[in-house]
């Protein structure tokens, strides 16, 4: 296999590993919500006047289940790539939702840092969400504290950089694999990943630049 083929295979394998982590986290969250609803149903079956707190718990967990279902719908990749004009901020919001239940995000926040006016891009929206999720999880894995997601336009590209506020000093061997996964996910969108000392980044051509190409 060629070097390009090796990189594509490694990128796909890495994304599938992250995909499985996200699927397990979401399945665990769904199981917890269903258990709460089942317990509330048992209380209601006992008869009598329903406790308002039980009814509120059922309502809240039903809403959470709906949110989890929306997250699950973001996991599959499209069968056919469809490049569309889009904002990277939309991909960032989608990625935040997708990884919200991942163990690395427990008790941690993701801060959006805008570096001036950020131009739209032409990309596969699903792939952009997935690539952003990979970058955010890579930054989260590097240490503790909040995660900064910086967006900026740099010439003909829009760059997203995910950084950990308090990175560890030990090098992370998975970072190059994360970059390979992002390159694979964004191949059709002409995106390229870069490994940072405190996180992970990628750049995608702006909408005007993609039209020129």
RARA-V273993 format. One record per residue. N is the residue number from 1. PSI is psi in whole degrees, 0 to 359 (999 if undefined). BURIAL is 1 if it has 24 or more other ideal C-beta (glycine too) atoms within 12 Angstrom, else 0. Layout:
N_PSI_BURIAL ; N_PSI_BURIAL
//
This chain:
1_144_0 ; 2_167_0 ; 3_318_0 ; 4_320_0 ; 5_322_0 ; 6_316_0 ; 7_318_1 ; 8_317_0 ; 9_318_0 ; 10_322_1 ; 11_317_1 ; 12_319_1 ; 13_319_0 ; 14_317_1 ; 15_319_1 ; 16_325_0 ; 17_316_0 ; 18_320_1 ; 19_316_1 ; 20_323_0 ; 21_315_1 ; 22_320_1 ; 23_318_1 ; 24_318_0 ; 25_317_1 ; 26_321_1 ; 27_321_0 ; 28_318_0 ; 29_319_1 ; 30_317_1 ; 31_318_0 ; 32_317_0 ; 33_318_1 ; 34_323_0 ; 35_320_0 ; 36_316_1 ; 37_321_1 ; 38_320_0 ; 39_319_0 ; 40_322_1 ; 41_323_0 ; 42_322_0 ; 43_317_0 ; 44_326_0 ; 45_338_0 ; 46_347_0 ; 47_183_0 ; 48_185_0 ; 49_124_0 ; 50_136_0 ; 51_128_0 ; 52_330_0 ; 53_326_0 ; 54_316_0 ; 55_321_0 ; 56_321_0 ; 57_319_1 ; 58_316_1 ; 59_314_0 ; 60_316_0 ; 61_329_1 ; 62_319_0 ; 63_320_0 ; 64_322_1 ; 65_319_1 ; 66_319_0 ; 67_320_0 ; 68_322_1 ; 69_321_0 ; 70_321_0 ; 71_318_1 ; 72_325_0 ; 73_342_0 ; 74_346_1 ; 75_316_1 ; 76_144_0 ; 77_150_0 ; 78_143_0 ; 79_323_0 ; 80_133_0 ; 81_131_0 ; 82_104_0 ; 83_134_1 ; 84_149_0 ; 85_133_0 ; 86_166_1 ; 87_137_1 ; 88_334_1 ; 89_326_1 ; 90_319_1 ; 91_322_1 ; 92_315_1 ; 93_319_1 ; 94_320_1 ; 95_321_1 ; 96_316_1 ; 97_318_1 ; 98_322_1 ; 99_5_1 ; 100_328_1 ; 101_359_1 ; 102_140_1 ; 103_328_0 ; 104_342_1 ; 105_0_1 ; 106_124_0 ; 107_16_0 ; 108_153_1 ; 109_157_0 ; 110_117_1 ; 111_132_0 ; 112_125_1 ; 113_114_0 ; 114_121_0 ; 115_69_0 ; 116_198_0 ; 117_127_0 ; 118_121_1 ; 119_156_1 ; 120_162_1 ; 121_172_1 ; 122_109_1 ; 123_174_1 ; 124_112_1 ; 125_319_1 ; 126_314_1 ; 127_324_1 ; 128_318_1 ; 129_314_1 ; 130_316_1 ; 131_320_1 ; 132_321_1 ; 133_318_1 ; 134_314_1 ; 135_317_1 ; 136_317_1 ; 137_324_1 ; 138_315_1 ; 139_320_1 ; 140_326_1 ; 141_341_1 ; 142_347_1 ; 143_207_0 ; 144_175_0 ; 145_190_0 ; 146_163_1 ; 147_130_1 ; 148_128_1 ; 149_103_1 ; 150_132_1 ; 151_135_1 ; 152_151_1 ; 153_127_1 ; 154_92_1 ; 155_243_0 ; 156_7_0 ; 157_156_1 ; 158_128_1 ; 159_134_1 ; 160_124_1 ; 161_122_1 ; 162_122_1 ; 163_148_1 ; 164_134_1 ; 165_326_0 ; 166_75_0 ; 167_151_1 ; 168_162_0 ; 169_347_0 ; 170_134_0 ; 171_144_0 ; 172_115_1 ; 173_346_0 ; 174_344_1 ; 175_314_1 ; 176_326_0 ; 177_323_1 ; 178_317_1 ; 179_320_1 ; 180_321_1 ; 181_317_1 ; 182_317_1 ; 183_320_1 ; 184_316_1 ; 185_324_1 ; 186_17_1 ; 187_313_1 ; 188_335_1 ; 189_4_1 ; 190_33_1 ; 191_151_1 ; 192_138_1 ; 193_160_1 ; 194_139_1 ; 195_129_1 ; 196_159_1 ; 197_332_0 ; 198_19_1 ; 199_211_1 ; 200_145_1 ; 201_162_1 ; 202_158_1 ; 203_141_1 ; 204_139_1 ; 205_143_1 ; 206_165_1 ; 207_312_1 ; 208_321_0 ; 209_321_0 ; 210_327_1 ; 211_324_0 ; 212_326_0 ; 213_999_0
//
